Amino acid sequence: MAKLLNLPLPLTVILFFSQVKASDFWQRMNGLDTAIVLSLVVNSNGHILAGTYQQGLFRSTDNGETWSQPSSNLTTVIVNALAVSPNGNIFAGTTGKGVFRSIDNGRNWIQSNMSGKFPTVVCLAIDSNGGIFAGTHYQGLYRSTDYGNTWTFYSYLKDYHLRALSINSKGYIFAAADYAGIFRSSDNGENWTRVYYDPEFPKPFFETKDSMETAANLRIAKQLPFLSLAINSKNQVFAGTRFGVIRSLDDGFSWSPVESTFTELAWSLLTRSKHDIFAGGFGVARSRNNGKSWKLLSTGIAGFVWSLAISPNQHIFVGTDYGVYRSREPLSPSNIKGDVDGDGITNLIDVLKLVGCIFLNTESCNPTYDDFDCDHQISPTDIVILLRKIFLGAPFPC
């Protein structure tokens, strides 16, 4: 209360009398209420595919409003992974049945012959030339250069559970191998180098809200599980772990925890532009500054977050224990000035966040995007500029 009394009167009035209430960021989509949605993908037409646990595959052509199940042999299987190739073909990685392919936006599916085998495919990645990579559960890596008609088996990673694959614009392939670390290939999967395997992260990386991992658990963490991968437009690689996110800025040659206190399990990752990152697990978190600070966006979501996807119209979709959720509004261009809280909308909530940052030390500011007068500091002047922008439509001075 003492801090509030020291605020300028107009800001005190805003804090006490503003009736602006942040609504849920997410809305639940009907039709998949009982489905555990393990994987999501959106093609260039905006058609959304949802892979589920033991209920097969579902498809939406109206931005998630309604869902239908293709009449195929994908009705009862576990669909772990989904990916879209440059020519529009859609691929589904399944448990015990290998890879399926659709050439008609997900209406019909054909099972690929993976050299006579049908492994459990946990993850998929597709390069810019249409080369498809399928990571398996202790059954190695498969690659197809003809859109899934034929496959080549690579045995190097056959002793690992491959949780995630991702490919950067230079052609480097990264594989998150659960407890074994992160591997990289520069020759289309023929050979691999382990680029990250550290038994102990710095202590702050292991801090949780209530406790620190015990020394015994840290010793067990010699086999720290790596859960997800994502690469942004600057070729920076992000890896989700049980205790947060690590990042490489140099094609995987060196790694460090993101500069934040985000220490939640990051089962799924999604990058949007060069600075915007979403992490899913026990809820959803978003960073607009490349991982330096995070905002929880879990209000309105029930269940564990297994998967994340973004549509061409910039809606974020979330796959959970209880079906699919969609962001209520499409996201604005990433990291726009005035969107202090990162929800894609500029309103009085952003003013309150800025007040908390400057006067109360209860919020974090982004010096790159919240310095509206470009004087290299966050100050009350920036609050005035933001208020003028919201109520008068005045442009930012720089």
Buried (B, 14 or more C-beta within 10 A) or exposed (E): EEEEEEBEEEBBEBBEEEEEEEEBBBBBBEBBEEBBBBBBBBBEEBBBBBBBBEBBBBBBBEBBEEBEBBEBBBEEBBBBBBBBBEEEBBBBBBBEBBBBBBBEBBBBBBBBBBEEEBBBBBBBBBBEEBBBBBBBBBBBBBBBBEBBEEBBBBEBBEEBBBBBBBBBEEBBBBBBBBBBBBBBBBEBBEEBEEBBBEEBBEEEBBBEEEEEBEEEEBEEBEEBBBBBBBBBEEBBBBBBBBBBBBBBBEBBEEBEBBEBBBBBBBBBBBBBBBBBBBBBBBBBBBBBBBBBBBBEBBEBBEBBBBBBBBBEEBBBBBBBBBBBBBBBBBBBEBBEBBBBBBBBBBBBBBBBBBBBBBBBEEBBBBEEBBBBBEEEEBBBBBBBBBBBBBEEEEEBEE
